């Protein structure tokens, strides 16, 4: 899947608008460990990502671990999972791999946002109404409430 030049420009502009912890010099290398990707998702959905789970890495093993954590803890909640081939390509800085993954993440986050807004739950489950609040106790039957403002008993 190749990405058109206009789409690449829009994708790079989108990434540039997000405050990240490290400057971007080479997007393939910078995103290969998954940390900046976690920051991108956290920028839009802070409740989905705990940044302490991702550590900057140079080894392919640690990079793969970070991406596996993203797959299991974050992408699963967004409704998708990256195939191992894509994870390996990003970890090994294969040209064009990170752009494909970022495009997929951007689309999936937009879908998640629409889905979350449609059911009215904010992604928290069912949209049941809270239980009704009971009226305050009457003063006559409770000596600790005598002389205090409140509901009069009938």
C-alpha positions in Angstrom: 0.0 0.0 0.0 1.7 3.1 -1.2 0.7 6.5 0.1 0.3 9.4 -2.3 2.5 12.5 -2.0 -0.4 14.7 -0.9 -1.4 12.1 1.8 2.2 12.0 3.0 2.3 15.8 3.3 -1.0 15.8 5.3 0.3 13.0 7.5 3.5 14.8 8.3 1.6 18.0 9.0 -0.7 16.1 11.3 2.2 14.6 13.2 4.0 18.0 13.4 0.9 19.5 15.2 1.3 17.1 18.1 3.6 18.0 20.9 6.1 15.1 21.2 8.8 14.5 23.8 11.6 14.2 21.2 12.3 16.3 18.1 11.6 14.5 14.8 14.7 14.1 12.6 14.1 10.9 10.7 10.5 9.8 11.1 11.3 6.1 10.4 13.9 6.0 13.2 12.1 8.3 15.6 8.9 6.3 15.6 10.6 2.8 15.4 10.5 2.2 19.1 6.8 3.0 19.5 7.2 5.7 22.2 6.2 8.6 19.9 3.3 6.6 18.5 2.1 6.1 22.1 2.4 9.9 22.6 0.4 10.5 19.4 -2.5 8.3 20.7 -2.2 9.8 24.2 -2.5 13.3 22.7 -6.0 12.5 21.4 -7.1 9.9 24.0 -5.2 10.4 27.3 -7.1 7.6 29.1 -6.0 5.0 26.6 -2.2 5.3 27.0 0.0 5.1 30.1 3.4 6.4 28.8 5.4 4.7 31.6 4.8 1.4 29.7 7.0 2.5 26.8 10.7 3.1 27.1 13.0 4.6 24.4 14.9 1.8 22.7 17.6 1.0 20.2 17.4 -2.8 20.3 14.9 -4.5 18.0 13.8 -6.7 20.9 12.8 -3.7 23.1 11.2 -1.9 20.1 9.1 -5.0 19.4 8.1 -5.2 23.0 6.9 -1.6 23.0 4.9 -2.2 19.8 3.5 -5.4 21.3 2.4 -3.4 24.4 0.7 -0.9 22.1 -1.1 -3.6 20.3 -2.3 -5.3 23.5 -3.1 -2.3 25.6 -4.0 0.5 23.1 -4.8 -0.6 19.6 -7.0 -3.4 20.8 -9.2 -0.8 22.6 -9.2 1.2 19.3 -10.5 -1.9 17.5 -7.5 -3.1 15.6 -4.2 -4.8 15.8 -1.0 -4.4 13.8 0.2 -7.5 12.1 3.7 -8.8 13.1 5.0 -8.0 9.6 4.1 -4.3 10.0 5.6 -4.2 13.5 8.8 -5.8 12.2 9.0 -3.3 9.3 8.6 -0.3 11.6 11.1 -1.7 14.2 13.6 -2.2 11.3 13.0 1.3 9.9 11.8 0.0 6.5 11.1 3.0 4.3 7.3 3.8 4.2 6.4 1.4 7.0 5.9 4.0 9.7 3.8 6.2 7.4 1.5 3.3 6.6 1.1 2.6 10.3 0.5 6.2 11.3 -2.1 6.5 8.5 -3.9 3.4 9.9 -3.7 4.8 13.4 -5.1 8.1 12.3 -8.0 6.4 10.6 -8.7 4.0 13.5 -8.6 6.9 16.0 -11.2 8.8 13.9 -13.4 5.8 13.8 -13.0 5.2 17.6 -13.9 8.9 18.2 -17.1 8.6 16.1 -18.1 5.3 17.7 -17.5 6.6 21.2 -19.5 9.7 20.5 -22.4 7.9 18.9 -23.3 5.7 21.8 -23.1 8.6 24.2 -21.0 6.7 26.7 -17.6 8.3 26.1 -16.3 4.7 25.7 -17.3 3.8 29.3 -19.9 1.1 28.6 -23.6 1.4 28.8 -25.4 4.7 29.0 -27.7 4.0 31.9 -28.9 6.9 33.9 -27.6 7.3 37.4 -29.9 6.1 40.2 -32.3 8.7 41.6 -31.2 10.6 44.7 -33.2 10.0 47.8 -34.8 13.0 49.5 -33.2 14.2 52.7 -34.5 12.6 56.0 -37.2 14.4 57.9 -36.3 16.1 61.2 -39.1 14.8 63.4 -37.9 11.1 63.5 -34.2 11.9 63.8 -33.1 13.7 67.0 -29.7 14.6 65.4 -31.5 16.6 62.8 -33.7 18.7 65.1 -33.2 22.4 64.8 -31.4 22.1 61.4 -32.9 23.2 58.1 -34.3 20.4 56.1 -37.5 18.7 55.0 -40.5 18.8 57.3 -42.3 15.6 57.9 -46.0 15.5 57.0 
